[in-house]
Amino acid sequence: MEPKNKPKRLSYYFLKNETTRRFYETSAMGLGLINSFFIISYLSVFHFGMYQLMLSFIAILESVSAGFFNDVVVVEIRRYLNTGKTAWAKRLFWEHATLKLILSALLVVVVFLGSSLISKFYGDDVSLFIRIASILLVVHTIRSVEATLLKPLMIFSYWAYPMIMELIKLFLIIMFIVFFQLTIINIITAHVVAEISTLGIITAFSFWKNYKTIFGSISSSLGRPLFNLFKLHGKWVLVRYGFSKITKNTMPWFIKFFVNTEAVAFYSLSVNLISMIEKLMPMQGFGDVMLLKVGSKDEMAFIFKRSVKYLIWTGFIFSLAAVLIVPVVISFIFPKYNQIINIFGIMLLALPLYGVYKVLKSTLSILREYRTLAMRLANEVLVFPVGSLIFLPIFGLAGAGIVYVVAYIERVWFFYGQLIKKYPEFRIKITSLIRFDSLDKDLILKVAHQLKLSAKSFFLRT
């Protein structure tokens, strides 16, 4: 799969991945902040909370279409490509794509038919919001299907999706402000139109070109790789994705029940801010580079240990910076959201654990430990509802931040324990986390060099 059959060093893939993704995601974050400024400024706290509840509802439904089985398919496609079984990779891709598209179409029908029932409890406006947003079920499913090919191929341009989407969304929001008015229905419409437009651009200029390069002259095999994968791992993946998405996206509904709708807005803004900070952290490259070494546990273990070390320290640095900067920005730009400062400060405690959790999750997926990934949900199913029942009535909105941190502590503790139990070569010595060696120095120099080249290339183009 390499140009001119000349393999590149892992550091090339890591640095190329991270610098490309950092550019796109930083640009997306900046545009997203501008969009958030307009949305938060023009909507009441209540309507912003309602908007977040609607998005969480759609995300729950996506758990059985968009993200389901993706990790398994990505790993297997890469395995097939590494061993020259391109026909099997193509067959697996299309079996997976067909199943997902059918599921998403059925979900849209269910949402349209069921929205009238929802309106009896929350009003006709909510029903209309959900009907419009239900289109995202199909859009996100197609996007996730395309990712199952582009990710194992290391096509970094795919990370442009959020930047393009936020740019189009910003344009539409400004149009509504100038020529009409910015209401919650117009914001939802802008979001949906931006997603559809971005999907069309990525499909035309990234996915289709690479699809033809890899699969254009290849006929699919006559086997049933998806059926075999599902038979082997399906029950664990089903449990994992179903419960993880549901537990994650039901938190706003627990807050609404135990506190109020306005608290949902405060919680959602805090989560969005944390998410923006997380996207700035160099994480994705570690998992993608490890994917290239699938089948070699010693090399995977080396990448894993280095990843954990760097991400813990990166998390601490980003947490400190966020504590100093974010409260000032919130007080200055969004004074009516000053109440989020306490919950935001609590949630930052989980930032060093977030990167470790992501690496553990990627590692277990590549090792095909889907049973372990599913077993964790037995704990998580209890963490959110039980934690909400305990902490929300006592601490109010701050209790949601406590539940958020507890969830990450449980995830890291369980995943790491299960990983080293079966693969002791992945065990990390505490002293290695604080020791600076020649490999660390070498990576820093390479990162600095790559950043210098990227900056030089950028200014030459402009």
Salt bridges, closest charged atoms under 4 A:
GLU18 OE1 - ARG22 NH1 2.20
GLU25 OE2 - ARG21 NE 2.73
GLU25 OE1 - ARG22 NH2 3.15
GLU62 OE2 - HIS140 ND1 2.28
ASP71 OD2 - ARG240 NH2 3.13
GLU76 OE2 - ARG79 NE 3.80
GLU76 OE2 - ARG368 NH1 3.06
GLU95 OE2 - ARG91 NE 3.44
GLU195 OE2 - HIS140 NE2 2.98
GLU195 OE2 - HIS191 NE2 3.30
GLU299 OE2 - LYS293 NZ 3.45
GLU369 OE2 - LYS422 NZ 2.85
GLU380 OE1 - ARG376 NH1 2.50
GLU380 OE2 - ARG411 NH2 2.69
ASP437 OD2 - ARG306 NH2 2.73
ASP440 OD1 - ARG306 NH1 2.55
ASP440 OD2 - LYS309 NZ 2.61
ASP442 OD2 - LYS446 NZ 3.13
